[in-house]
Amino acid sequence: MHESSIYNIAQTTIASVAVFTGGMNSGFNKAANSAGVKPSYFVAGTLVMAVAGMVAIEKIKSGDKVISTDPETMETSPKTVPETYIKEVTTLVHLNVNGEEIITTVDHPFYVKNQGFIKAGELIVGDELLDVNGNVLLVENFDVELTEEPVKVYNFQVEDFHTYHVSGFGVLVHNAGKDYSRRERMGRQKGKSPRDQKKQQKQVKAITRELKRRGVPENKIKDNIHDILHDEGMDYQEALEEALNYFGV
């Protein structure tokens, strides 16, 4: 059950959203990997609902308390952050949720109503996410970006519930640490590719956009894309790599 007093405390202070400018150390990636943290992160500037207010994710530090929700009972309470992580990635997912953009990594788990945690790369337009009060937030758009240069992304562990809330709407996400075992999306078949046609169409559209951006003629893409993506065991990243290799880009 949501504690309104906790929510109100979280809203009283809006923390600075300055972008992290410290030097990148390769040890960050190693530390995250050795701790069992999945490749699940958000870009700098992503707001996190903390007891101190809305704080940019790169400003979260060990010992801070964030607002966390038990996905089984929907109980909401402050929980301590024991560890924080930084990595660099070249693939980002842009989600538009109720008109607000959230930029995350492909594998970050979002809570979908009646389905559990689904990684960002498998969300589809129309999926119902939840805010801190349990209200529904709709995924209105989805896009995938391959960056020219590695981008710093951020995540952290949360004690007990292992969840936190991001963006101005307070979207419920998992911390995706070593405790996390990802659920399969309902309706999926064995392997990693989606069963539902909407998900397949979204994957084809995203890969087609990326191939066009890299200079592959549209007619060649249309003639070959479905043959390239025939393997039902491929997730988005694997399918994109297969397409890039096929066209030699």
Backbone bond lengths (Angstrom), bond angles and torsions (degrees), N, CA, C in turn:
res aa  C-N    CA-C-N  psi(-1)  N-CA   C-N-CA  omega(-1)  CA-C   N-CA-C  phi
1 M - - - 1.464 - - 1.525 108.43 -
2 H 1.298 116.06 135.82 1.461 120.31 -178.34 1.511 111.40 -73.11
3 E 1.357 115.58 131.56 1.462 121.17 176.51 1.523 108.25 -93.43
4 S 1.337 116.17 108.46 1.455 119.53 -175.75 1.523 111.91 -62.50
5 S 1.350 117.60 -32.04 1.460 119.85 -179.68 1.524 110.80 -64.05
6 I 1.328 116.43 -38.71 1.466 120.61 177.93 1.512 109.61 -64.94
7 Y 1.306 116.42 -43.72 1.463 120.28 -179.90 1.534 110.57 -61.88
8 N 1.332 115.71 -42.01 1.458 119.04 -179.57 1.515 112.16 -63.52
9 I 1.346 116.79 -39.95 1.461 120.46 176.93 1.516 109.85 -59.96
10 A 1.350 116.04 -41.76 1.462 120.79 -178.29 1.508 111.79 -63.94
11 Q 1.329 116.98 -24.05 1.459 120.51 -176.65 1.528 113.66 -91.51
12 T 1.345 117.42 -9.90 1.462 119.14 -171.05 1.511 114.35 -73.57
13 T 1.351 117.03 -28.33 1.458 120.41 -176.41 1.517 110.08 -125.32
14 I 1.308 117.06 125.18 1.461 120.84 175.61 1.521 107.70 -102.20
15 A 1.363 114.89 111.39 1.460 119.10 -174.22 1.515 110.83 -77.73
16 S 1.319 115.23 163.11 1.467 121.70 178.30 1.510 110.08 -62.33
17 V 1.355 116.39 142.29 1.450 121.54 -178.38 1.527 109.45 -111.38
18 A 1.297 117.59 41.74 1.461 121.30 179.08 1.515 109.89 -70.50
19 V 1.335 116.70 142.11 1.457 121.89 -179.94 1.522 109.39 -77.19
20 F 1.323 116.70 136.61 1.462 122.88 179.22 1.521 109.82 -62.37
21 T 1.321 117.60 132.53 1.455 120.32 -177.16 1.518 112.70 -123.66
22 G 1.341 117.87 9.62 1.456 120.25 -179.82 1.506 111.67 -69.80
23 G 1.351 116.33 161.84 1.453 121.42 -178.56 1.514 111.34 -70.38
24 M 1.330 116.67 145.98 1.460 122.05 179.94 1.509 109.52 -85.64
25 N 1.310 117.26 130.96 1.452 122.14 179.37 1.510 108.18 -115.40
26 S 1.326 117.52 130.91 1.470 120.09 -178.66 1.519 110.81 -60.39
27 G 1.334 116.66 -19.98 1.451 120.03 178.45 1.508 113.21 -63.33
28 F 1.332 117.71 -25.97 1.468 120.52 178.37 1.521 110.44 -59.66
29 N 1.334 115.76 -48.97 1.454 119.44 -179.96 1.523 111.12 -61.78
30 K 1.337 116.36 -42.36 1.455 120.11 -179.43 1.514 110.89 -64.88
31 A 1.322 116.04 -40.57 1.465 119.73 179.88 1.522 111.08 -63.43
32 A 1.324 116.02 -43.27 1.465 119.84 179.45 1.518 110.69 -63.77
33 N 1.330 116.42 -43.50 1.458 120.08 -179.03 1.517 111.42 -64.74
34 S 1.335 116.99 -43.95 1.459 120.30 -178.31 1.521 111.59 -67.31
35 A 1.328 116.46 -26.81 1.463 120.58 178.28 1.518 112.07 -80.58
36 G 1.312 117.36 -5.12 1.454 120.82 178.94 1.506 114.00 84.12
37 V 1.329 117.70 14.84 1.458 120.61 -179.29 1.525 110.29 -75.20
38 K 1.304 116.29 132.25 1.465 121.73 -179.90 1.529 109.64 -72.34
39 P 1.340 116.98 164.14 1.475 119.54 178.31 1.526 111.05 -75.54
40 S 1.338 116.01 64.58 1.466 121.84 -172.38 1.514 109.51 -129.38
41 Y 1.326 116.18 109.19 1.453 120.72 -170.76 1.529 110.43 -147.86
42 F 1.370 114.96 171.57 1.450 122.74 174.00 1.526 109.42 -125.94
43 V 1.334 115.65 155.49 1.463 119.96 178.63 1.523 110.12 -74.47
44 A 1.339 115.28 160.74 1.461 121.29 176.40 1.524 110.25 -57.34
45 G 1.301 116.58 143.09 1.463 121.52 -179.55 1.510 113.56 95.25
46 T 1.341 117.63 -13.34 1.466 120.20 176.24 1.520 108.75 -64.97
47 L 1.320 116.12 125.85 1.467 120.56 -177.48 1.525 111.55 -79.84
48 V 1.324 115.16 135.64 1.463 123.01 177.14 1.518 108.39 -117.09
49 M 1.324 117.05 136.18 1.459 121.39 179.62 1.530 109.25 -80.25
50 A 1.317 116.68 105.07 1.461 123.00 178.86 1.525 109.67 -110.88
51 V 1.328 116.19 166.64 1.462 119.75 176.82 1.528 109.87 -62.42
52 A 1.343 116.18 -31.54 1.460 120.87 -179.94 1.518 113.15 -77.16
53 G 1.316 117.82 -6.32 1.462 121.78 -176.89 1.520 110.33 126.01
54 M 1.316 116.69 -164.84 1.460 121.33 177.71 1.526 108.78 -84.00
55 V 1.329 116.22 117.79 1.460 122.00 -172.94 1.527 108.96 -120.79
56 A 1.326 117.02 135.99 1.463 120.71 175.03 1.519 109.09 -62.32
57 I 1.325 116.70 138.36 1.462 121.16 -171.32 1.520 112.91 -58.08
58 E 1.339 117.13 -33.31 1.464 119.33 -179.67 1.522 111.98 -71.38
59 K 1.328 117.41 -11.79 1.464 122.40 178.72 1.536 112.43 -93.45
60 I 1.326 116.68 -11.72 1.462 120.02 177.87 1.521 108.90 -66.65
61 K 1.333 117.05 135.46 1.464 120.64 179.89 1.528 110.14 -133.68
62 S 1.317 114.98 162.85 1.459 120.78 179.15 1.527 110.28 -56.33
63 G 1.333 115.69 133.31 1.458 121.45 -178.25 1.509 113.90 98.73
64 D 1.338 118.01 -17.49 1.459 120.98 176.34 1.524 110.41 -65.08
65 K 1.311 115.58 157.43 1.468 120.20 174.92 1.528 109.08 -113.86
66 V 1.328 115.15 128.72 1.457 121.07 178.38 1.522 109.08 -115.93
67 I 1.336 115.96 162.12 1.456 121.24 176.49 1.529 108.02 -81.11
68 S 1.328 116.19 124.50 1.463 122.03 -175.35 1.523 109.12 -127.82
69 T 1.332 116.03 149.09 1.467 121.47 -178.17 1.530 110.40 -125.51
70 D 1.312 116.01 131.03 1.461 121.42 174.73 1.528 107.73 -73.80
71 P 1.345 119.25 115.21 1.466 120.17 -176.28 1.525 114.04 -68.85
72 E 1.330 116.93 -13.68 1.458 119.69 178.91 1.525 111.88 -85.13
73 T 1.316 116.36 -40.35 1.469 120.71 -175.69 1.521 113.28 -110.01
74 M 1.342 117.01 -13.31 1.462 124.83 -173.95 1.533 112.34 63.05
75 E 1.343 116.33 21.00 1.462 120.44 170.71 1.524 109.04 -69.97
76 T 1.329 117.27 135.86 1.463 122.44 -178.53 1.525 109.89 -118.69
77 S 1.340 116.15 131.72 1.460 119.83 179.09 1.524 110.37 -159.74
78 P 1.334 118.48 163.61 1.460 121.41 178.22 1.525 110.49 -70.37
79 K 1.321 116.84 138.83 1.453 122.23 177.79 1.528 109.37 -135.88
80 T 1.320 115.21 149.29 1.459 121.39 -175.51 1.522 112.04 -83.44
81 V 1.328 115.73 144.39 1.466 123.07 174.43 1.528 107.74 -94.13
82 P 1.346 118.90 110.77 1.463 120.10 179.85 1.529 113.73 -83.84
83 E 1.346 117.77 -27.82 1.459 121.02 -176.22 1.526 110.35 -147.47
84 T 1.312 115.75 150.49 1.470 121.00 173.47 1.518 109.12 -125.10
85 Y 1.356 116.10 158.70 1.464 120.99 -175.09 1.528 110.99 -140.17
86 I 1.318 115.20 149.82 1.463 122.26 174.25 1.528 107.66 -132.59
87 K 1.324 116.18 136.78 1.463 120.98 173.72 1.521 108.87 -137.13
88 E 1.326 115.39 175.37 1.464 121.36 172.30 1.516 108.24 -122.30
89 V 1.339 116.20 136.44 1.457 121.72 -179.33 1.521 109.52 -136.34
90 T 1.324 116.08 165.10 1.460 121.17 177.14 1.529 112.26 -122.73
91 T 1.334 117.06 2.75 1.467 121.17 176.41 1.519 109.18 -124.24
92 L 1.331 116.51 126.21 1.461 121.90 -179.48 1.525 110.20 -127.59
93 V 1.312 115.69 148.74 1.465 122.24 174.58 1.522 107.82 -108.66
94 H 1.344 115.91 127.58 1.465 122.17 176.01 1.526 108.02 -102.91
95 L 1.322 116.17 115.04 1.459 121.30 177.52 1.522 109.49 -109.00
96 N 1.316 116.19 137.03 1.456 120.68 171.30 1.524 106.50 -106.42
97 V 1.332 115.38 112.83 1.465 121.32 -176.81 1.526 108.41 -118.07
98 N 1.333 115.60 112.83 1.475 121.24 -177.26 1.524 111.69 50.65
99 G 1.332 116.07 38.51 1.458 120.74 176.49 1.511 114.87 88.64
100 E 1.318 118.75 -4.12 1.464 121.75 -179.94 1.524 110.09 -109.55
101 E 1.332 116.76 135.56 1.463 120.59 -179.95 1.521 111.25 -85.34
102 I 1.325 115.46 133.54 1.464 123.01 172.98 1.519 107.05 -121.99
103 I 1.330 117.27 126.92 1.466 121.14 -178.95 1.522 108.09 -112.42
104 T 1.315 115.86 121.84 1.449 121.83 -172.98 1.527 110.19 -141.40
105 T 1.319 116.68 -178.81 1.458 120.53 175.71 1.527 109.64 -92.82
106 V 1.310 115.54 163.08 1.472 122.04 -172.42 1.525 112.31 -57.02
107 D 1.325 117.26 -36.28 1.460 120.38 -171.51 1.528 115.42 -96.98
108 H 1.328 117.70 4.86 1.473 116.32 -176.71 1.527 110.86 -71.72
109 P 1.342 118.14 128.89 1.469 121.39 -175.50 1.525 113.16 -82.00
110 F 1.326 115.10 126.72 1.467 123.13 174.34 1.526 108.37 -110.03
111 Y 1.324 116.30 143.47 1.453 119.28 179.66 1.524 110.51 -81.28
112 V 1.321 116.04 120.43 1.465 122.71 178.51 1.526 108.15 -106.92
113 K 1.312 115.86 128.33 1.461 122.09 -177.95 1.532 111.18 -52.77
114 N 1.317 115.72 129.96 1.473 124.33 177.11 1.526 113.12 68.26
115 Q 1.334 118.43 7.75 1.458 119.99 178.83 1.525 113.60 -129.01
116 G 1.304 117.65 -21.62 1.455 119.60 -177.69 1.516 111.15 93.36
117 F 1.320 116.99 -160.28 1.456 121.48 -176.43 1.521 111.57 -82.29
118 I 1.331 114.69 126.32 1.463 122.96 179.99 1.517 107.92 -124.48
119 K 1.330 117.16 133.36 1.462 118.56 -177.75 1.528 110.24 -68.34
120 A 1.328 114.21 151.02 1.468 121.12 -172.43 1.522 112.49 -54.62
121 G 1.318 117.36 -39.02 1.460 121.08 -178.21 1.506 114.23 -67.89
122 E 1.336 117.92 -9.47 1.458 121.65 179.15 1.524 112.65 -109.55
123 L 1.320 117.22 -0.96 1.464 119.33 176.61 1.522 110.32 -68.14
124 I 1.310 116.47 150.86 1.457 121.20 176.82 1.522 109.29 -127.93
125 V 1.319 115.27 157.34 1.460 120.53 177.47 1.530 108.89 -57.83
126 G 1.320 115.54 130.24 1.465 120.16 -178.00 1.514 113.43 102.59
127 D 1.342 117.92 -13.75 1.462 119.75 176.43 1.526 109.73 -59.24
128 E 1.325 116.15 143.22 1.453 122.28 -177.45 1.530 110.22 -102.64
129 L 1.328 116.23 106.51 1.451 122.03 174.95 1.524 109.13 -89.61
130 L 1.326 117.33 171.36 1.465 120.37 -178.66 1.519 111.26 -123.25
131 D 1.345 116.32 145.25 1.459 120.35 174.56 1.526 109.25 -95.97
132 V 1.320 117.35 -173.57 1.464 121.95 -175.17 1.516 112.38 -65.71
133 N 1.325 117.85 -21.43 1.458 122.07 178.28 1.527 112.91 -95.12
134 G 1.327 116.51 0.04 1.459 120.10 -177.64 1.507 113.44 86.36
135 N 1.343 117.56 7.34 1.459 120.60 177.47 1.516 110.77 -75.89
136 V 1.316 116.32 150.88 1.465 122.26 -177.83 1.529 110.84 -81.18
137 L 1.326 115.60 135.48 1.462 123.82 174.02 1.521 107.62 -123.84
138 L 1.317 117.65 130.93 1.459 120.80 -174.24 1.522 112.58 -94.41
139 V 1.333 115.37 137.49 1.462 120.77 168.54 1.522 107.09 -75.97
140 E 1.332 117.03 113.97 1.462 121.71 -174.33 1.518 112.88 -100.63
141 N 1.325 116.72 -22.20 1.460 119.98 178.88 1.517 109.15 -157.38
142 F 1.322 115.48 156.37 1.461 122.24 -175.76 1.520 107.69 -145.95
143 D 1.318 116.50 132.78 1.462 120.06 176.92 1.521 108.44 -148.10
144 V 1.324 116.64 153.32 1.461 122.55 178.97 1.519 108.74 -118.55
145 E 1.315 116.09 135.01 1.464 121.69 -179.51 1.519 110.21 -121.52
146 L 1.310 116.41 130.68 1.454 121.93 169.42 1.523 107.00 -101.98
147 T 1.314 116.60 115.88 1.458 120.75 -173.62 1.527 111.26 -82.04
148 E 1.327 115.66 152.33 1.462 120.67 178.06 1.527 110.98 -70.01
149 E 1.308 115.94 -34.80 1.463 121.82 179.93 1.528 109.30 -126.81
150 P 1.341 117.52 154.39 1.470 119.49 177.03 1.527 111.79 -58.67
151 V 1.318 115.65 142.20 1.464 122.70 -178.74 1.525 108.84 -115.32
152 K 1.330 116.53 134.44 1.462 120.30 176.15 1.524 109.72 -71.53
153 V 1.325 115.47 133.89 1.467 121.51 178.30 1.530 108.21 -132.97
154 Y 1.334 115.76 160.17 1.460 120.38 -166.88 1.526 111.66 -134.57
155 N 1.329 115.07 147.18 1.459 121.11 175.32 1.529 108.02 -154.84
156 F 1.327 117.07 172.70 1.457 121.03 178.28 1.518 109.49 -158.23
157 Q 1.322 115.35 160.76 1.454 121.40 174.76 1.525 109.61 -86.43
158 V 1.322 116.24 151.88 1.462 122.18 175.01 1.527 107.74 -130.25
159 E 1.322 116.59 131.44 1.463 119.36 -178.32 1.536 111.32 -68.92
160 D 1.317 115.62 155.89 1.467 124.86 172.51 1.534 114.55 65.86
161 F 1.337 117.75 -81.06 1.466 120.28 -173.84 1.531 112.05 -79.25
162 H 1.332 117.07 -24.60 1.475 122.61 179.73 1.532 113.10 59.75
163 T 1.329 115.42 34.51 1.466 120.40 177.40 1.519 109.36 -135.17
164 Y 1.337 115.65 162.44 1.458 120.92 170.98 1.522 108.98 -152.79
165 H 1.336 116.73 178.86 1.462 121.37 -175.46 1.525 109.65 -122.90
166 V 1.343 116.65 132.82 1.459 120.96 -177.26 1.523 111.54 -120.68
167 S 1.327 114.97 159.61 1.462 126.04 177.51 1.522 110.77 75.41
168 G 1.320 115.70 169.87 1.453 120.79 178.69 1.510 113.29 -61.17
169 F 1.331 117.24 -21.74 1.464 121.72 179.61 1.523 112.29 -88.37
170 G 1.330 117.96 -12.30 1.461 120.04 -179.29 1.509 113.53 70.87
171 V 1.340 117.25 49.59 1.468 122.44 -179.06 1.535 110.00 -68.32
172 L 1.318 116.58 132.67 1.466 122.54 -177.97 1.528 110.88 -77.17
173 V 1.342 115.51 123.71 1.469 121.61 177.72 1.523 108.98 -134.49
174 H 1.328 115.99 162.30 1.462 122.22 176.18 1.512 109.15 -92.29
175 N 1.348 117.13 153.30 1.461 117.96 176.11 1.528 112.40 -78.62
176 A 1.347 115.70 -10.58 1.470 122.10 173.27 1.520 112.95 54.83
177 G 1.311 116.57 41.22 1.455 120.19 178.36 1.514 111.90 -89.83
178 K 1.338 115.41 -160.64 1.464 120.74 -175.24 1.530 112.07 -67.48
179 D 1.331 116.70 -17.18 1.461 121.03 178.23 1.518 112.46 -79.53
180 Y 1.323 116.51 -11.44 1.471 120.83 -167.52 1.514 112.33 -91.68
181 S 1.306 116.16 128.81 1.458 122.57 173.13 1.513 106.88 -122.07
182 R 1.320 116.62 109.91 1.468 121.52 -171.42 1.521 112.17 -65.28
183 R 1.330 114.77 132.68 1.464 120.02 173.41 1.516 110.01 -77.60
184 E 1.323 115.48 149.29 1.456 119.06 171.86 1.512 108.95 -78.90
185 R 1.328 116.28 142.58 1.468 119.50 174.69 1.519 108.83 -61.28
186 M 1.316 116.83 135.88 1.453 120.61 176.20 1.513 109.23 -59.21
187 G 1.359 116.07 135.90 1.452 119.63 179.69 1.509 112.89 92.47
188 R 1.362 116.91 0.65 1.456 118.72 178.01 1.518 109.78 -85.61
189 Q 1.315 115.57 153.50 1.437 121.16 175.20 1.515 108.16 -96.54
190 K 1.303 117.59 177.70 1.447 121.23 178.12 1.517 109.50 -62.86
191 G 1.337 114.71 153.03 1.459 118.71 -174.21 1.505 108.59 90.17
192 K 1.319 116.44 -168.12 1.459 119.73 -172.70 1.515 113.82 -105.18
193 S 1.305 118.42 -13.67 1.457 118.10 -175.19 1.515 110.72 -81.15
194 P 1.330 119.17 150.11 1.454 122.40 -176.48 1.514 111.80 -76.74
195 R 1.332 114.65 147.77 1.452 119.38 175.51 1.519 111.04 -78.13
196 D 1.336 116.34 -39.76 1.456 118.88 -170.52 1.521 111.84 -72.50
197 Q 1.298 115.07 144.01 1.461 122.34 -174.89 1.521 112.22 -64.58
198 K 1.324 117.33 -36.17 1.463 119.84 179.67 1.519 110.94 -59.74
199 K 1.325 116.08 -41.70 1.462 119.71 -178.36 1.521 110.56 -66.53
200 Q 1.323 117.05 -40.79 1.464 121.12 178.17 1.529 110.75 -63.36
201 Q 1.324 116.20 -42.72 1.462 120.34 179.89 1.517 110.95 -64.13
202 K 1.333 116.77 -39.45 1.457 120.86 179.07 1.530 110.48 -63.64
203 Q 1.327 116.26 -41.11 1.462 120.36 179.52 1.522 110.52 -63.22
204 V 1.322 116.90 -43.99 1.461 120.82 179.38 1.527 110.71 -62.73
205 K 1.337 117.22 -43.75 1.470 120.58 -179.26 1.525 111.48 -63.93
206 A 1.336 116.22 -42.42 1.469 119.98 -178.96 1.524 110.97 -64.89
207 I 1.315 116.93 -41.95 1.464 120.53 -179.52 1.522 110.42 -70.72
208 T 1.319 116.77 -36.97 1.462 120.32 177.43 1.525 110.60 -61.69
209 R 1.331 117.35 -43.82 1.471 120.91 177.97 1.520 111.38 -59.86
210 E 1.323 115.78 -42.26 1.464 119.21 -177.92 1.529 111.17 -68.63
211 L 1.324 117.35 -39.08 1.462 120.77 178.32 1.525 110.84 -64.89
212 K 1.332 116.86 -41.27 1.470 120.63 177.93 1.524 110.57 -64.12
213 R 1.336 116.08 -39.71 1.463 119.93 178.58 1.525 111.05 -61.78
214 R 1.316 116.34 -29.11 1.459 120.91 -178.76 1.529 113.03 -92.72
215 G 1.337 116.07 8.09 1.452 119.91 171.75 1.510 116.79 94.16
216 V 1.328 118.48 8.67 1.462 120.23 177.70 1.527 108.39 -77.71
217 P 1.349 118.38 127.66 1.464 120.91 -179.64 1.529 112.00 -57.79
218 E 1.334 115.16 139.77 1.459 119.95 -175.44 1.525 112.23 -61.06
219 N 1.340 117.06 -37.21 1.468 118.48 -178.63 1.528 111.81 -65.68
220 K 1.336 117.02 -34.30 1.469 120.04 177.90 1.524 110.94 -69.40
221 I 1.326 114.94 -36.57 1.466 118.62 178.65 1.526 110.06 -63.97
222 K 1.342 116.45 -48.54 1.466 120.95 -177.99 1.513 111.93 -61.18
223 D 1.336 116.51 -36.56 1.463 120.69 -176.91 1.523 112.58 -73.30
224 N 1.321 117.12 -22.53 1.461 119.66 -170.20 1.523 116.08 -123.39
225 I 1.324 117.83 -15.69 1.456 119.90 -169.41 1.525 113.10 -60.00
226 H 1.307 118.56 -42.20 1.464 120.25 -176.60 1.531 111.41 -71.56
227 D 1.334 116.88 -31.80 1.458 119.50 175.56 1.522 111.02 -69.00
228 I 1.331 115.73 -36.86 1.466 120.29 -179.78 1.523 110.36 -65.80
229 L 1.331 116.90 -38.53 1.456 121.42 -174.72 1.523 112.64 -97.01
230 H 1.306 116.41 33.60 1.469 120.45 -177.71 1.525 112.86 -73.97
231 D 1.346 117.62 -23.22 1.457 121.32 -175.93 1.520 110.52 -76.80
232 E 1.337 117.75 113.77 1.457 121.89 -175.58 1.525 113.29 -77.41
233 G 1.337 117.46 -0.19 1.453 119.79 179.10 1.510 112.84 -92.96
234 M 1.335 118.09 2.04 1.459 120.39 -174.35 1.521 111.81 -93.55
235 D 1.348 115.39 137.22 1.458 119.51 169.84 1.526 107.44 -89.24
236 Y 1.345 116.69 -174.96 1.467 119.43 -174.72 1.519 112.37 -59.08
237 Q 1.338 117.00 -48.91 1.458 120.06 -175.41 1.522 111.25 -62.88
238 E 1.318 116.63 -41.89 1.467 120.93 179.24 1.527 110.63 -65.44
239 A 1.336 116.66 -41.14 1.459 120.47 -179.97 1.523 110.98 -65.70
240 L 1.331 116.57 -40.47 1.460 119.89 178.63 1.522 111.05 -63.58
241 E 1.314 117.08 -44.56 1.467 120.28 178.63 1.523 111.13 -61.34
242 E 1.328 116.62 -38.64 1.468 120.82 178.05 1.528 110.25 -62.43
243 A 1.344 116.55 -43.49 1.463 120.84 -180.00 1.526 111.48 -66.78
244 L 1.329 116.69 -42.43 1.468 120.20 179.16 1.519 111.27 -62.90
245 N 1.321 116.17 -40.98 1.467 119.80 177.61 1.526 111.54 -65.42
246 Y 1.326 116.36 -39.22 1.466 120.87 -178.84 1.528 111.07 -61.62
247 F 1.328 115.90 -43.17 1.460 120.07 -177.70 1.532 112.84 -90.97
248 G 1.330 116.11 -1.36 1.455 119.18 176.88 1.505 114.82 68.15
249 V 1.333 117.69 35.04 1.477 121.25 179.34 1.527 110.14 -120.08
